[in-house]
Amino acid sequence: MSSQRLPIEEHPDIAEMRGRYERIQHKPALQIGTGLTVLAGLFVALSPWIAGYPGSANLPIVNLVVGLTAVVLALGFASSFRSTHGLSWVVPLLGVWTIIAPWVVDTAPHTSLRVILCNVLGGVVMLLFSSAVVAFGLMRRNAREAEDRMNR
């Protein structure tokens, strides 16, 4: 007696998981969180040119790289949360890094208050909204684990 195996793509659990991700991806709160994360990342990336970072050679480069990384990740979350949710924890860490970067990267003795404010505000906003995106990924995982426990 030969048993036929379904390709993994056709497995019922895979189809159910894809449907769950699709439902999460279309939730307005996730869309707002990713959109605001994109805006926060753009602000961090452009803040050296918006506020002017006098006397700092490295911080503008760090902010540009960190901000654009956050933008790319958030756009990935918005376009395909199913494929990218595993990286959602990176953006809150980028927000924390943005907050502390003026003291770690900029070794100038008199860092401008506007440099510190731009980094702290941009980092806090990035941290808050990207944490909401992480929460959606955790909600999905917790719902699946609860469902698995009920099915045992």
PASEBA-1860 file (N, C-alpha, C; in nm, 3 decimals):
! residues 152
1> MSSQRLPI> 0.085/-0.117/0.000/0.000/0.000/0.000/0.090/0.124/0.000 ~ 0.075/0.205/-0.098/0.159/0.324/-0.108/0.079/0.446/-0.064 ~ 0.141/0.523/0.015/0.075/0.646/0.059/0.134/0.763/-0.017 ~ 0.047/0.849/-0.059/0.093/0.968/-0.132/0.111/1.081/-0.032 ~ 0.222/1.149/-0.046/0.249/1.262/0.042/0.222/1.391/-0.034 ~ 0.161/1.483/0.039/0.136/1.616/-0.017/0.265/1.697/-0.015 ~ 0.284/1.781/-0.115/0.397/1.874/-0.106/0.376/1.964/0.016 ~ 0.486/2.008/0.074/0.478/2.088/0.198/0.392/2.212/0.178
9> EEHPDIAE> 0.396/2.271/0.058/0.318/2.392/0.033/0.167/2.369/0.043 ~ 0.125/2.244/0.026/-0.017/2.212/0.031/-0.063/2.158/0.166 ~ 0.028/2.150/0.261/-0.008/2.098/0.393/-0.110/2.192/0.457 ~ -0.213/2.137/0.521/-0.318/2.222/0.581/-0.266/2.321/0.685 ~ -0.165/2.282/0.762/-0.111/2.373/0.862/-0.043/2.493/0.798 ~ 0.024/2.471/0.687/0.091/2.580/0.616/-0.013/2.678/0.562 ~ -0.119/2.625/0.504/-0.224/2.711/0.450/-0.290/2.793/0.561 ~ -0.311/2.728/0.676/-0.371/2.799/0.790/-0.278/2.910/0.840
17> MRGRYERI> -0.149/2.879/0.849/-0.053/2.978/0.896/-0.045/3.096/0.799 ~ -0.046/3.069/0.669/-0.045/3.178/0.570/-0.168/3.266/0.585 ~ -0.283/3.204/0.607/-0.405/3.281/0.626/-0.398/3.370/0.749 ~ -0.340/3.316/0.857/-0.325/3.394/0.979/-0.236/3.516/0.957 ~ -0.125/3.496/0.886/-0.036/3.608/0.855/-0.105/3.712/0.767 ~ -0.184/3.665/0.672/-0.256/3.758/0.584/-0.354/3.842/0.664 ~ -0.423/3.779/0.759/-0.518/3.854/0.842/-0.445/3.958/0.928 ~ -0.331/3.919/0.984/-0.254/4.013/1.066/-0.203/4.128/0.982
25> QHKPALQI> -0.153/4.096/0.862/-0.094/4.199/0.776/-0.194/4.306/0.738 ~ -0.321/4.272/0.732/-0.422/4.368/0.690/-0.487/4.442/0.807 ~ -0.439/4.420/0.927/-0.493/4.493/1.042/-0.445/4.638/1.037 ~ -0.536/4.733/1.055/-0.496/4.875/1.048/-0.389/4.912/1.150 ~ -0.392/4.853/1.269/-0.292/4.888/1.370/-0.151/4.850/1.325 ~ -0.137/4.734/1.260/-0.006/4.695/1.209/0.038/4.788/1.096 ~ -0.054/4.823/1.009/-0.022/4.914/0.899/0.020/5.051/0.952 ~ -0.049/5.099/1.053/-0.013/5.228/1.113/0.124/5.218/1.180
33> GTGLTVLA> 0.147/5.109/1.254/0.276/5.090/1.320/0.392/5.085/1.222 ~ 0.374/5.012/1.111/0.483/5.006/1.013/0.500/5.139/0.942 ~ 0.390/5.207/0.913/0.400/5.338/0.847/0.471/5.440/0.934 ~ 0.438/5.443/1.061/0.504/5.537/1.152/0.649/5.497/1.178 ~ 0.679/5.368/1.171/0.818/5.325/1.183/0.898/5.371/1.062 ~ 0.837/5.366/0.944/0.903/5.417/0.823/0.933/5.566/0.839 ~ 0.834/5.641/0.886/0.854/5.785/0.905/0.962/5.814/1.010 ~ 0.962/5.738/1.119/1.065/5.758/1.222/1.203/5.725/1.166
41> GLFVALSP> 1.212/5.618/1.088/1.340/5.583/1.026/1.388/5.690/0.929 ~ 1.295/5.745/0.852/1.332/5.854/0.761/1.379/5.977/0.838 ~ 1.312/6.007/0.948/1.354/6.120/1.030/1.496/6.098/1.085 ~ 1.521/5.978/1.138/1.653/5.949/1.192/1.758/5.959/1.081 ~ 1.727/5.905/0.964/1.823/5.907/0.853/1.852/6.049/0.806 ~ 1.751/6.134/0.806/1.767/6.270/0.753/1.795/6.375/0.860 ~ 1.788/6.337/0.986/1.804/6.436/1.094/1.937/6.511/1.091 ~ 2.047/6.450/1.050/2.170/6.530/1.043/2.160/6.648/0.947
49> WIAGYPGS> 2.080/6.633/0.843/2.063/6.741/0.746/1.945/6.831/0.780 ~ 1.852/6.779/0.859/1.738/6.861/0.903/1.783/6.956/1.015 ~ 1.846/6.900/1.116/1.884/6.979/1.232/2.026/7.033/1.224 ~ 2.107/6.973/1.140/2.247/7.013/1.131/2.325/6.958/1.249 ~ 2.424/6.878/1.222/2.506/6.819/1.327/2.646/6.878/1.319 ~ 2.666/6.997/1.376/2.797/7.061/1.366/2.904/6.986/1.446 ~ 3.019/6.970/1.387/3.132/6.910/1.457/3.124/6.760/1.475 ~ 3.028/6.695/1.416/3.015/6.550/1.429/3.036/6.486/1.292
57> ANLPIVNL> 3.140/6.405/1.281/3.168/6.341/1.154/3.103/6.204/1.143 ~ 3.097/6.129/1.252/3.048/5.991/1.248/2.899/5.977/1.271 ~ 2.842/6.059/1.355/2.700/6.045/1.390/2.607/6.061/1.270 ~ 2.631/6.153/1.178/2.543/6.159/1.060/2.544/6.030/0.978 ~ 2.658/5.967/0.966/2.667/5.841/0.891/2.593/5.731/0.965 ~ 2.613/5.725/1.096/2.544/5.624/1.178/2.393/5.643/1.167 ~ 2.346/5.766/1.180/2.201/5.792/1.171/2.147/5.756/1.033 ~ 2.221/5.787/0.929/2.177/5.753/0.793/2.162/5.603/0.778
65> VVGLTAVV> 2.261/5.528/0.820/2.257/5.381/0.806/2.146/5.321/0.893 ~ 2.137/5.364/1.018/2.035/5.310/1.109/1.895/5.346/1.060 ~ 1.876/5.471/1.020/1.744/5.513/0.973/1.701/5.440/0.848 ~ 1.791/5.426/0.752/1.755/5.355/0.628/1.733/5.206/0.652 ~ 1.807/5.148/0.746/1.784/5.008/0.782/1.645/4.990/0.841 ~ 1.605/5.080/0.929/1.470/5.074/0.988/1.364/5.090/0.879 ~ 1.387/5.180/0.784/1.290/5.201/0.676/1.276/5.074/0.593 ~ 1.387/5.013/0.555/1.383/4.892/0.472/1.311/4.779/0.545
73> LALGFASS> 1.344/4.761/0.674/1.277/4.656/0.751/1.127/4.683/0.764 ~ 1.090/4.806/0.794/0.947/4.839/0.809/0.872/4.821/0.677 ~ 0.935/4.855/0.566/0.871/4.831/0.436/0.855/4.682/0.411 ~ 0.951/4.603/0.457/0.937/4.458/0.447/0.821/4.407/0.531 ~ 0.805/4.463/0.651/0.692/4.421/0.736/0.560/4.457/0.669 ~ 0.556/4.574/0.607/0.432/4.620/0.543/0.399/4.537/0.420 ~ 0.500/4.496/0.346/0.473/4.425/0.221/0.455/4.275/0.240 ~ 0.527/4.215/0.334/0.517/4.071/0.354/0.549/4.036/0.499
81> FRSTHGLS> 0.455/4.060/0.586/0.474/4.034/0.728/0.503/3.886/0.752 ~ 0.444/3.800/0.672/0.463/3.656/0.687/0.610/3.619/0.674 ~ 0.681/3.682/0.583/0.820/3.648/0.558/0.918/3.724/0.646 ~ 0.879/3.839/0.697/0.975/3.926/0.765/0.950/3.944/0.914 ~ 0.842/3.888/0.967/0.811/3.914/1.109/0.921/3.867/1.202 ~ 1.000/3.771/1.161/1.109/3.721/1.245/1.218/3.824/1.269 ~ 1.224/3.926/1.185/1.323/4.033/1.201/1.267/4.155/1.275 ~ 1.143/4.148/1.319/1.081/4.267/1.377/1.149/4.312/1.506
89> WVVPLLGV> 1.218/4.225/1.574/1.288/4.261/1.698/1.408/4.352/1.673 ~ 1.456/4.360/1.549/1.574/4.440/1.518/1.545/4.590/1.528 ~ 1.428/4.633/1.483/1.399/4.776/1.477/1.390/4.839/1.616 ~ 1.329/4.778/1.716/1.337/4.838/1.849/1.480/4.853/1.900 ~ 1.566/4.757/1.867/1.707/4.770/1.905/1.773/4.888/1.833 ~ 1.735/4.910/1.707/1.785/5.026/1.635/1.738/5.155/1.702 ~ 1.616/5.153/1.754/1.565/5.270/1.827/1.647/5.297/1.953 ~ 1.679/5.193/2.026/1.761/5.208/2.147/1.899/5.260/2.109
97> WTIIAPWV> 1.957/5.203/2.003/2.088/5.249/1.957/2.084/5.397/1.919 ~ 1.977/5.439/1.853/1.964/5.579/1.812/1.961/5.670/1.934 ~ 1.897/5.625/2.040/1.889/5.705/2.163/2.028/5.724/2.225 ~ 2.107/5.619/2.231/2.236/5.627/2.300/2.351/5.668/2.208 ~ 2.329/5.670/2.078/2.437/5.698/1.982/2.509/5.831/2.004 ~ 2.440/5.940/2.040/2.515/6.065/2.059/2.627/6.054/2.163 ~ 2.608/5.972/2.263/2.709/5.957/2.368/2.813/5.851/2.333 ~ 2.774/5.753/2.252/2.866/5.645/2.217/2.951/5.681/2.095
105> VDTAPHTS> 2.888/5.736/1.993/2.955/5.763/1.866/3.020/5.900/1.864 ~ 2.948/5.999/1.911/2.996/6.137/1.904/3.081/6.166/2.026 ~ 3.211/6.167/2.006/3.303/6.189/2.119/3.339/6.335/2.138 ~ 3.269/6.423/2.065/3.295/6.567/2.082/3.258/6.607/2.224 ~ 3.335/6.695/2.287/3.308/6.730/2.427/3.177/6.805/2.446 ~ 3.131/6.876/2.345/3.009/6.955/2.359/2.910/6.916/2.249 ~ 2.841/6.806/2.270/2.740/6.763/2.174/2.621/6.857/2.184 ~ 2.577/6.903/2.070/2.467/6.999/2.064/2.338/6.939/2.122
113> LRVILCNV> 2.261/7.024/2.189/2.133/6.980/2.245/2.038/6.934/2.135 ~ 2.040/7.001/2.021/1.950/6.960/1.912/1.990/6.824/1.855 ~ 2.118/6.791/1.855/2.164/6.658/1.812/2.109/6.553/1.907 ~ 2.123/6.580/2.036/2.074/6.484/2.136/1.922/6.471/2.127 ~ 1.852/6.583/2.116/1.705/6.577/2.107/1.659/6.503/1.982 ~ 1.721/6.528/1.869/1.682/6.459/1.745/1.701/6.308/1.760 ~ 1.814/6.269/1.816/1.838/6.126/1.831/1.746/6.063/1.935 ~ 1.729/6.129/2.047/1.644/6.070/2.152/1.499/6.063/2.105
121> LGGVVMLL> 1.447/6.170/2.048/1.307/6.168/2.002/1.288/6.069/1.887 ~ 1.378/6.072/1.790/1.368/5.976/1.679/1.379/5.833/1.727 ~ 1.470/5.808/1.820/1.487/5.673/1.873/1.367/5.626/1.954 ~ 1.311/5.715/2.034/1.194/5.678/2.115/1.074/5.647/2.025 ~ 1.052/5.730/1.925/0.940/5.706/1.832/0.960/5.574/1.758 ~ 1.082/5.552/1.711/1.113/5.427/1.641/1.092/5.307/1.734 ~ 1.138/5.319/1.858/1.123/5.212/1.956/0.977/5.181/1.984 ~ 0.896/5.284/2.006/0.755/5.263/2.040/0.677/5.198/1.926
129> FSSAVVAF> 0.688/5.254/1.807/0.606/5.202/1.697/0.656/5.068/1.646 ~ 0.786/5.046/1.648/0.835/4.915/1.606/0.806/4.809/1.711 ~ 0.794/4.848/1.836/0.755/4.753/1.940/0.611/4.704/1.917 ~ 0.528/4.791/1.863/0.391/4.748/1.828/0.395/4.643/1.719 ~ 0.486/4.656/1.624/0.501/4.557/1.517/0.548/4.424/1.576 ~ 0.641/4.430/1.670/0.688/4.309/1.737/0.572/4.242/1.810 ~ 0.487/4.322/1.873/0.372/4.268/1.947/0.279/4.190/1.855 ~ 0.261/4.236/1.732/0.177/4.161/1.639/0.237/4.025/1.607
137> GLMRRNAR> 0.368/4.019/1.591/0.433/3.891/1.568/0.418/3.798/1.687 ~ 0.428/3.853/1.808/0.412/3.772/1.928/0.268/3.727/1.945 ~ 0.172/3.814/1.909/0.030/3.775/1.918/0.004/3.654/1.831 ~ 0.062/3.653/1.713/0.043/3.543/1.621/0.100/3.416/1.682 ~ 0.221/3.425/1.736/0.286/3.308/1.794/0.209/3.259/1.915 ~ 0.166/3.350/2.004/0.092/3.311/2.124/-0.042/3.249/2.088 ~ -0.108/3.300/1.985/-0.236/3.242/1.943/-0.215/3.100/1.892 ~ -0.107/3.078/1.816/-0.079/2.945/1.764/-0.047/2.849/1.878
145> EAEDRMNR> 0.033/2.892/1.977/0.066/2.806/2.089/-0.056/2.772/2.171 ~ -0.145/2.867/2.194/-0.269/2.841/2.268/-0.357/2.741/2.192 ~ -0.362/2.758/2.062/-0.442/2.668/1.980/-0.382/2.527/1.984 ~ -0.251/2.516/1.980/-0.186/2.385/1.989/-0.213/2.318/2.122 ~ -0.213/2.395/2.232/-0.243/2.339/2.363/-0.386/2.289/2.370 ~ -0.478/2.360/2.306/-0.618/2.317/2.309/-0.641/2.190/2.228 ~ -0.562/2.172/2.125/-0.579/2.056/2.038/-0.515/1.928/2.095 ~ -0.440/1.940/2.203/-0.374/1.821/2.261/-0.469/1.739/2.341
END
